[in-house]
Amino acid sequence: MSLKALQINGFLASNSPYRKPDEKGLYLEVRPSGAKIWYFKYSLHGVEKRLSLGQWPDVGLKEARALRDKARDLIRDGGDPAVERRKKKIEARLHASNTFRAVAEDFISVRLERSGKAPATITKAHWFLSHLAHTVGHLPIADITPPDLLNVLRKVESEGKRETARRTRAFASRVFRHGAVLGLCKNDPAALLDDALAAPLVKHRAAVLEPRKLGVLLRAIDEFTGTEVVKLAMQILPHVFLRPGELRFGKWDEIDWEGAVWRIPAERTKLRRPHAVPLSCQSLELLRSLHERTGQLPYMFPGQRKFTVPICENAINLAFRRMGFDQDTVTAHGWRATASTLLNESGLWHFDAIERALAHGHSNAVRGTYARGQHWDERVKMAQWWSDYLDGLKLSAA
């Protein structure tokens, strides 16, 4: 007798599982837990097999019969429903691991995280991926076409984020190349889109380049009434030519007091090469003042609320805003442009010495490693001259 839909509710659990047959190999197994599972029993090449068709009531009687009939058709054509199901599961797993998102996450893990790239670089990579994940992230990487990517990038571009669009394209290109190495795709559609995007509007970071105004700014920093650690960061930054991130993540074991050198490890520099900074007398004095306050802590410039992390990346810029200097006048990163411009205009220093001081690097990576021979003596003199020059501008602004 075939089952009736109304009967199924009345099948109660027992101490051991039992079966209620329908027809043509379909039956319902009632388990001690109360679960009711549909199965299709069939024989193939003399071997009896069974195929799970789902749980009642998620799969009703009518649907279970339809699934059974589909399996019977497959057997009649020479197939095996169980084998086909395993194939589909394998294909689904392969599909999941071959998506653009999966390959991108593998790229970030292997090429960035395991390679010791800076946390900021890894965070930025995840940010680029976020622009792509919702639209092409679920697609098999081999199926993505240039128009698929262009639609995504044009949307970012239409929001006024031209530079973000171009850098997201570059990130996507690296992911496709990674996928090609793994044998998951054969080409890089992102490589074709470089000329399809609008050029970014270049906006230089604000910097004070006029000596008189620079003196006024330096005096204002000395009169800052906010957090002492932030004030010292603002006072030290003009003297050392560092990028704000290189400064705020500084640790005390990087300071060679006797040699008057601050050694920045490779993982914290933009070019991933170690960088040495000669310290003037003024820099050392400011660092000693800072050491009295934070010398026992992990970071030279700890956060106000949590000492185990450095000050936030916007701390210095926010302090400038509090002092009345807007973002079109001065930024933390702009001090590098200030130093580069005025040092070059002085005519006293070799261009390469200034470039080394700014850690702009050299095509030969070996020559960049704490390069004492790379205009080091000139850089030591230049660091002291620059600090004296800043003091002179500050006095003249009184």
C-alpha positions as CSV (number, residue, x, y, z in Angstrom):
1,M,0.0,0.0,0.0
2,S,1.3,3.5,-0.9
3,L,1.5,6.1,1.8
4,K,-1.0,8.9,2.4
5,A,0.2,12.3,3.3
6,L,-2.2,12.5,6.3
7,Q,-0.7,9.2,7.7
8,I,2.7,10.5,8.2
9,N,1.9,12.7,11.2
10,G,0.7,9.6,13.0
11,F,4.0,7.7,12.7
12,L,5.4,7.9,16.3
13,A,9.0,7.3,17.3
14,S,9.9,3.9,18.7
15,N,12.9,2.6,20.6
16,S,14.4,1.5,17.3
17,P,14.1,2.9,13.8
18,Y,11.4,1.4,11.5
19,R,10.4,1.9,7.9
20,K,7.1,2.8,6.3
21,P,7.2,1.8,2.6
22,D,5.6,3.8,-0.2
23,E,6.1,2.3,-3.7
24,K,8.8,1.8,-6.3
25,G,11.6,1.7,-3.7
26,L,10.6,4.8,-1.7
27,Y,10.1,4.5,2.0
28,L,10.1,6.7,5.1
29,E,12.4,5.8,8.0
30,V,11.1,6.9,11.5
31,R,13.9,7.2,14.0
32,P,13.9,7.1,17.8
33,S,14.6,10.9,17.8
34,G,11.3,11.4,16.0
35,A,13.0,12.4,12.7
36,K,11.4,11.0,9.6
37,I,13.8,10.5,6.6
38,W,12.9,9.7,3.0
39,Y,15.0,7.0,1.3
40,F,15.0,5.4,-2.1
41,K,16.2,1.8,-2.2
42,Y,17.5,0.5,-5.5
43,S,19.7,-2.3,-6.8
44,L,22.6,-1.7,-9.3
45,H,24.8,-4.4,-10.6
46,G,23.5,-6.8,-8.0
47,V,24.4,-4.4,-5.1
48,E,21.6,-3.0,-3.0
49,K,21.9,0.7,-2.3
50,R,19.8,3.5,-0.8
51,L,19.7,7.2,-1.4
52,S,18.6,9.8,1.2
53,L,16.0,12.2,-0.3
54,G,15.6,14.6,2.7
55,Q,13.7,14.9,5.9
56,W,9.9,15.2,6.3
57,P,8.2,17.7,6.5
58,D,10.8,19.7,4.6
59,V,10.4,17.2,1.8
60,G,6.8,16.3,1.4
61,L,5.4,13.0,0.0
62,K,4.8,14.5,-3.5
63,E,8.4,15.9,-3.7
64,A,9.9,12.7,-2.4
65,R,8.2,10.7,-5.2
66,A,9.4,13.2,-7.8
67,L,13.0,12.8,-6.5
68,R,12.6,9.0,-6.5
69,D,11.4,9.1,-10.2
70,K,14.3,11.3,-11.2
71,A,16.7,8.8,-9.6
72,R,14.9,5.9,-11.4
73,D,15.3,7.7,-14.7
74,L,19.0,8.1,-14.1
75,I,19.4,4.4,-13.3
76,R,17.5,3.5,-16.5
77,D,20.0,5.6,-18.4
78,G,22.9,3.7,-16.9
79,G,23.8,6.2,-14.1
80,D,24.1,5.8,-10.3
81,P,22.2,8.4,-8.2
82,A,24.6,8.1,-5.3
83,V,27.6,8.6,-7.6
84,E,26.0,11.6,-9.2
85,R,25.3,13.2,-5.8
86,R,28.9,12.8,-4.8
87,K,30.0,14.4,-8.0
88,K,27.8,17.4,-7.4
89,K,29.2,17.8,-3.9
90,I,32.7,17.7,-5.2
91,E,31.8,20.2,-7.9
92,A,30.2,22.5,-5.4
93,R,33.4,22.4,-3.2
94,L,35.6,23.1,-6.2
95,H,33.3,25.9,-7.3
96,A,33.5,27.4,-3.8
97,S,37.3,27.2,-3.8
98,N,37.6,28.7,-7.3
99,T,35.6,31.8,-6.7
100,F,37.2,35.2,-7.0
101,R,36.7,35.8,-3.3
102,A,38.3,32.4,-2.4
103,V,41.3,33.0,-4.6
104,A,41.7,36.6,-3.3
105,E,41.6,35.4,0.3
106,D,44.3,32.8,-0.5
107,F,46.4,35.5,-2.2
108,I,46.1,37.7,0.9
109,S,47.0,34.8,3.1
110,V,49.9,33.5,1.1
111,R,51.4,36.5,-0.6
112,L,50.8,39.1,2.1
113,E,50.2,37.6,5.6
114,R,52.7,34.8,5.4
115,S,55.2,37.0,3.6
116,G,55.2,39.4,6.6
117,K,53.7,42.4,5.0
118,A,52.6,45.2,7.2
119,P,49.2,45.0,8.9
120,A,48.2,48.2,7.1
121,T,48.9,46.5,3.7
122,I,46.9,43.5,4.6
123,T,44.0,45.6,5.9
124,K,44.1,47.7,2.6
125,A,44.0,44.4,0.6
126,H,40.8,43.3,2.4
127,W,39.4,46.8,1.7
128,F,40.1,46.4,-2.0
129,L,38.4,43.0,-1.9
130,S,35.3,44.5,-0.3
131,H,34.8,46.6,-3.4
132,L,34.7,43.4,-5.5
133,A,33.2,40.8,-3.3
134,H,29.5,41.6,-3.6
135,T,29.5,41.6,-7.4
136,V,32.2,39.2,-8.7
137,G,33.3,37.6,-5.4
138,H,31.0,34.6,-5.9
139,L,31.8,34.0,-9.5
140,P,34.4,31.3,-10.6
141,I,37.5,33.2,-11.3
142,A,37.9,31.7,-14.7
143,D,34.5,33.0,-15.8
144,I,35.0,36.6,-14.9
145,T,35.3,38.9,-18.0
146,P,36.7,42.4,-18.5
147,P,33.1,43.9,-18.7
148,D,32.3,42.2,-15.3
149,L,35.2,44.0,-13.6
150,L,34.7,47.2,-15.5
151,N,31.1,47.6,-14.2
152,V,32.4,47.3,-10.6
153,L,35.2,49.7,-11.1
154,R,33.1,52.3,-12.9
155,K,30.7,52.3,-10.0
156,V,33.6,53.1,-7.6
157,E,34.8,55.7,-10.0
158,S,31.4,57.3,-10.3
159,E,31.5,57.9,-6.5
160,G,34.5,60.2,-7.1
161,K,37.0,57.6,-6.0
162,R,39.2,57.5,-9.0
163,E,42.4,56.4,-7.2
164,T,40.5,53.7,-5.3
165,A,39.1,52.4,-8.6
166,R,42.6,52.2,-10.1
167,R,44.2,50.6,-7.0
168,T,41.3,48.1,-6.8
169,R,41.9,47.1,-10.4
170,A,45.6,46.6,-9.6
171,F,44.6,44.4,-6.6
172,A,42.3,42.4,-8.9
173,S,45.1,41.9,-11.4
174,R,47.4,40.4,-8.7
175,V,44.6,38.1,-7.7
176,F,44.1,36.9,-11.3
177,R,47.8,36.3,-11.6
178,H,47.8,34.3,-8.4
179,G,44.9,32.3,-9.7
180,A,46.8,31.6,-13.0
181,V,49.7,30.3,-11.0
182,L,47.3,27.9,-9.2
183,G,45.9,26.8,-12.5
184,L,42.4,28.2,-11.7
185,C,42.3,30.7,-14.6
186,K,44.2,31.3,-17.8
187,N,44.3,35.1,-18.1
188,D,44.1,38.4,-16.3
189,P,41.0,40.4,-17.4
190,A,42.0,43.2,-15.0
191,A,45.1,43.9,-17.0
192,L,43.0,45.1,-20.0
193,L,41.3,47.8,-17.9
194,D,44.1,50.1,-17.0
195,D,43.3,52.6,-19.8
196,A,39.6,52.2,-19.3
197,L,39.6,54.1,-16.1
198,A,39.8,57.8,-15.6
199,A,43.1,59.1,-14.3
200,P,43.0,60.1,-10.6
201,L,42.9,63.7,-9.7
202,V,46.2,64.3,-8.0
203,K,45.9,66.1,-4.6
204,H,49.1,66.7,-2.8
205,R,49.1,66.5,1.0
206,A,49.0,70.0,2.5
207,A,52.4,71.3,3.7
208,V,53.7,74.6,4.9
209,L,56.5,75.6,2.5
210,E,56.9,79.3,3.3
211,P,59.6,79.8,6.1
212,R,57.7,82.5,8.0
213,K,54.5,80.5,8.2
214,L,56.5,77.4,9.2
215,G,57.9,79.3,12.1
216,V,54.4,80.3,13.2
217,L,53.3,76.7,13.0
218,L,56.3,75.4,15.1
219,R,55.5,78.0,17.8
220,A,51.9,76.9,17.8
221,I,52.9,73.3,18.3
222,D,55.0,74.3,21.3
223,E,52.0,76.0,22.8
224,F,49.6,73.1,22.2
225,T,47.7,72.3,25.3
226,G,46.3,68.9,24.4
227,T,47.7,65.4,25.2
228,E,51.4,65.6,26.0
229,V,52.3,62.5,23.9
230,V,50.5,63.9,20.9
231,K,52.3,67.2,21.4
232,L,55.7,65.5,21.5
233,A,54.8,63.5,18.4
234,M,54.1,66.8,16.6
235,Q,57.3,68.3,17.9
236,I,59.5,65.3,16.9
237,L,57.9,64.7,13.5
238,P,59.3,67.8,11.8
239,H,62.9,66.8,12.7
240,V,63.0,63.2,11.6
241,F,61.4,63.1,8.1
242,L,59.4,60.0,9.0
243,R,56.0,59.0,7.6
244,P,53.4,59.3,10.3
245,G,52.9,55.5,10.5
246,E,56.6,55.0,10.9
247,L,56.6,57.4,13.8
248,R,53.5,56.4,15.8
249,F,54.4,52.7,15.8
250,G,57.9,53.5,17.1
251,K,59.3,51.3,19.9
252,W,62.0,52.3,22.4
253,D,64.4,49.5,21.4
254,E,64.8,51.1,18.0
255,I,66.6,54.1,19.5
256,D,70.4,54.0,19.7
257,W,71.0,56.7,22.3
258,E,74.7,56.5,22.1
259,G,74.9,56.4,18.4
260,A,72.1,59.0,18.0
261,V,70.2,56.8,15.5
262,W,66.6,55.7,15.2
263,R,66.5,52.4,13.3
264,I,63.1,51.7,11.6
265,P,62.6,48.0,10.9
266,A,61.8,47.0,7.3
267,E,58.3,45.8,8.1
268,R,57.3,49.3,9.0
269,T,58.7,51.2,6.1
270,K,56.9,51.8,2.8
271,L,59.6,50.1,0.7
272,R,60.0,47.2,3.2
273,R,63.6,48.1,3.7
274,P,65.2,49.0,7.1
275,H,65.8,52.7,7.4
276,A,68.2,54.6,9.8
277,V,67.5,58.2,10.9
278,P,70.3,60.3,12.3
279,L,69.1,62.2,15.4
280,S,70.0,65.8,16.0
281,C,70.5,67.2,19.5
282,Q,67.0,68.6,19.4
283,S,65.5,65.2,18.4
284,L,67.4,63.5,21.2
285,E,66.2,66.0,23.7
286,L,62.6,65.6,22.7
287,L,62.9,61.8,22.7
288,R,64.3,61.9,26.2
289,S,61.4,64.0,27.3
290,L,59.1,61.4,25.8
291,H,61.0,58.6,27.3
292,E,60.4,60.0,30.8
293,R,56.7,59.6,30.1
294,T,56.4,56.4,28.1
295,G,59.8,54.6,28.4
296,Q,58.2,51.7,30.3
297,L,55.5,51.1,27.7
298,P,55.7,49.0,24.5
299,Y,55.1,52.0,22.1
300,M,56.9,55.3,22.2
301,F,53.6,57.1,21.5
302,P,50.9,55.1,23.3
303,G,47.2,55.8,23.1
304,Q,45.6,57.8,25.8
305,R,43.0,55.2,26.8
306,K,44.9,52.0,25.9
307,F,48.7,52.0,26.5
308,T,49.2,48.8,24.6
309,V,48.5,50.4,21.2
310,P,49.9,53.5,19.6
311,I,48.1,56.8,19.2
312,C,45.5,56.6,16.4
313,E,46.5,57.5,12.8
314,N,44.5,60.8,12.9
315,A,45.7,62.0,16.3
316,I,48.3,64.5,14.9
317,N,45.9,65.8,12.2
318,L,43.1,66.2,14.7
319,A,45.5,68.2,16.9
320,F,46.3,70.5,14.0
321,R,42.5,71.0,13.5
322,R,42.1,71.9,17.2
323,M,44.9,74.4,16.8
324,G,43.0,76.1,14.0
325,F,45.0,74.8,11.0
326,D,42.7,73.2,8.4
327,Q,43.6,70.2,6.2
328,D,44.5,72.4,3.3
329,T,47.2,74.1,5.4
330,V,49.0,71.3,7.1
331,T,48.9,67.5,7.5
332,A,51.1,65.1,9.4
333,H,52.4,63.6,6.2
334,G,53.1,67.1,4.7
335,W,56.2,67.6,6.9
336,R,58.1,65.4,4.5
337,A,57.2,67.8,1.6
338,T,58.2,70.7,3.8
339,A,61.6,69.2,4.5
340,S,62.2,68.1,0.9
341,T,61.3,71.5,-0.5
342,L,63.3,73.6,1.9
343,L,66.3,71.4,2.1
344,N,66.6,71.3,-1.7
345,E,66.0,75.1,-1.9
346,S,68.9,75.6,0.6
347,G,71.4,74.4,-2.0
348,L,73.5,72.9,0.8
349,W,72.8,69.3,0.4
350,H,73.2,66.6,-2.2
351,F,69.9,65.5,-3.8
352,D,70.6,61.9,-3.0
353,A,71.2,62.7,0.7
354,I,67.8,64.3,0.9
355,E,66.2,61.3,-0.8
356,R,67.9,58.9,1.5
357,A,66.7,60.9,4.5
358,L,63.2,60.7,3.2
359,A,63.6,56.9,2.7
360,H,62.7,57.1,-1.0
361,G,65.0,54.2,-1.5
362,H,67.2,53.0,-4.3
363,S,66.7,50.5,-7.1
364,N,69.4,48.4,-5.6
365,A,67.7,47.0,-2.4
366,V,71.0,45.8,-1.0
367,R,72.3,49.4,-0.9
368,G,69.4,50.5,1.2
369,T,70.0,48.4,4.3
370,Y,70.8,50.8,7.1
371,A,73.2,52.3,4.5
372,R,75.9,54.1,6.4
373,G,77.7,54.6,3.1
374,Q,74.8,56.2,1.4
375,H,75.6,59.9,2.2
376,W,75.4,59.0,5.9
377,D,77.9,61.6,7.1
378,E,76.2,64.2,5.1
379,R,72.8,63.1,6.4
380,V,74.1,63.5,10.0
381,K,75.2,67.1,9.3
382,M,72.0,67.8,7.5
383,A,69.8,66.5,10.3
384,Q,71.5,68.9,12.8
385,W,71.4,71.8,10.3
386,W,67.7,71.2,9.7
387,S,66.9,71.2,13.4
388,D,68.9,74.4,14.0
389,Y,67.1,75.9,11.0
390,L,63.7,75.0,12.5
391,D,64.7,76.5,15.8
392,G,65.7,79.7,14.0
393,L,62.4,80.0,12.2
394,K,60.6,79.5,15.5
395,L,62.6,82.3,17.2
396,S,62.0,84.6,14.3
397,A,58.2,84.1,14.6
398,A,58.2,85.2,18.2
